């Protein structure tokens, strides 16, 4: 919190001195600020670190990236707003937290729209991903890249989940997304919207019974210390998105804009290499720590999610993306 106050206070003072965006006011060198709620060794954080190093090399130090991981600059919802209005430059945000403000991201978050990580990667690496990224510019952001983040599953403090009926009465944390709120209700549980950083304490104090996320986040956040049941529902492969403030991006020379886009695209493979390695390590560690992991009846979960899918597919733009995604299965 102190880091966030110092950062915003300093930025405000710098911005007050000039109409030029604060990060570009220093003349020969420009430092882009980047935020992430994940810890410093998380694959998305390391990928942006790589991006910053390469950007500095290619521009002879004219541009670099200063990262603030582990939620130092606040929640993801706050980071989105700060980037839109130019208070920070770059942020990595979970797609579910973007659904309400950026409707095209909903297609990537629908339950069981993707069959596997490979299916997701085929979709976001092509025209589907490009269309979603273009949609950010309408509201003050520029989409740079889409980072996949594995299969999202349910975990809780009370019992193993094999079918939706096992979720009855559970209070489960969800991101601030109508899709996830609706899904949890359709599965028989009670959705509780909380920021990512609040989940661990909410599990400890029994404000919630569980949550849903990927296995890497479950491990790195140490939420497994409170929630000992992991159920492999794979109900969503909703990815992460790397965006930059349109104010900052538009202030960059066109050659540097293209350089940043190219390096951001290249950073996807950096992130994936780290992800594939560390996700397997996380699963092994969790098993060694005694977390109880079980398979589920996926067919029953898919059936329970069908009404929600029908509702969202009534939107023509979502239906188009949905059909294109399924065509790549």
Buried (B, 14 or more C-beta within 10 A) or exposed (E): EEEBEEBBEEBEEBBEEEEEBBBBEEEEBBBBBBBBBBBEEBBBBBBBBBBBEBBBEBBEEBBBBEBBBBBBBBBBBBBBBBBBEBBBBBBBBBBBBBBBBBBBBBBBBBBBBBBEBEBBBBBBBEEBBEBBBEBBBEEBBBBBBBBBBBBBBBBBBBBBBBBBEBBEEBBBBBBBBBBBBBBBEBBBBBBBBBBBBBBBEBBBEEBBBBBBBBBBBBBBBEBBEBBBBBBBBBBBBBBBBBBBBBBBBEBBEEEBBEBBBEBBBBBBEBBBEBBEEBBEEBBEBBEEEEBEBEEBEEEEBBEBBEEBBEEBBEBEEBEBBBEBBEEBE
